[in-house]
C-alpha cells in the first residue's frame, strides 16, 4: 500500500511538472521514490551434452550420438566434429535440435583406431567423446 502511494505521488508530480506547475509540485513536500539500480541477470550460456551408444564399433557401422541442448532454441543446427591431428574437422553429420531441446544423430565412422568426437552448435561445444573403430 505504501509503495502504491509513493508511485501515485511520483506520477502526480511528473504530470504537474509536464503541465507547467513545477513550482507547486516541488513545494508540496512529497518525497520522491527511491531510485533502484536495475540488476540484470546474466543470460544463461548455451551448453551441449553428448553421449554415444557404443564405445567400440566396426568400421562403417552405425551408432548414435545424443544429448540435450540447454539454453539453445529449438531448430539450432548441431554438427559432429572429429579431431584429426590438431584440428577439429566437421563431419557430414548434422541435424537441428527438436522442440524438446535435444538431438539424436546417426553416425558412421570409417577411420580406424581411437576417434575423438564432439558436438558443436549455437556457440556451444560439448565435452569430448571417444569411440574406437575396429
N, C-alpha and C positions, 0 to 999 in steps of 0.2 A: 504494500500500500504506500509506504514511504517512497519507494522507487517511482511509483506512478505519479505521485505528487511532484517529485523532482523533474521527471520527464515532462510533465504537463507545464510546469513553470518554465522550463527551458524552451518549450515550443511557443508559449505565450510571449516570452522575451524575444525570441527570434522574429516572430510575426510583428511585434511592436517596433523592433529595430528596422525591419524592412519597410514598414509603413511610414517611417519618419518620426516616430515618437521615441527616439532613442534615449532622450534625457529622462523621460518619465519612467521608462522601464529600468534604467540604470539606477535610479534613486529609489526603486520600490523595495530594495533590501532582500530580494530573492537570491539565495545563493546559487551559483552555477553548479551544475552537476560535475562530479569529478571526472577527469579525463583518464580513461584506462587505455594503456597501450595495447594494441592488438597483438596477441601472441599467436602466430601462425604455426600450426602443427606441421612438422616436416612431412613431405609426401613419402609414402612408403616406396621403397626401391623395388623394382621388379626382380623376381627370383624364379629360377627354374630348377627343378629337381629331376633326376633321371635315374632310371634303373633298367637293367637288361633282364630278359627272361632266361638267359643262359650265361655261363662263364666260359664254356668251351663249345665250339661249333665246328662242323665240317665246312670246307670251302664252298661258298655259294649256297649254303643252307640258310633259309630264312629264320630270323628271330626278331624279337620286338624290343624297342626302347620306348619306355612310357614314363609318365610322371605328371605332377601338377605344375601349372604356370601361375605363380602367385603375383598379384598386382599387375597383371597384363590383361588387356581387353581380349575378349573372345574374338577370334579371327586373326590373331597375331601369328605371323609365319615363323615357325621354328625349323632350324636346319641342323642336320647331323654333321659334325666335323670330326676328322681323323687327323691325328698327329703323324706327320711324315717328316722325319728328321727333326728339325727345329721349328717347322712351320705347321700351322693348323690349316688343313685343306677342307673346303666344304664339299661334301659328297652329294650326289643327286638324290638325296633322301630328305624330303621336307614335307611339311604339312601345316595347316592352320590349326590353332587351338580351338577346341569346341566350346560350346556355351557353358560347360562345367569348368572351364579354365584348365583343361588338361589336354594331353596329346597321347597318341599311341601310334608309333611309327614302325613300319615294316622295314627291315634292314637285311641286305645281302652283302657279305664281305668275301673277297677273294684273296686278299693279301695275307699270306700265311704267316703265322707267328703271333706275337702279342700285339694287339691293336689297342691304342689309347683313343677313346672317343669322348665327345662332349656334345651338348646341345646348346645352340645359341639362338637368340631371337628377342626382339623388343628391347635391346640394350642389356639383356641378362645373359649370363653364362652359367651352365650347370657345372656341378662337380665332375671330375674325370671318372670315366668308367673304363674297365679293362676287359677285353674279350680275346680269348686265344682261338685262333683259326688253325685247325689241323689239316 
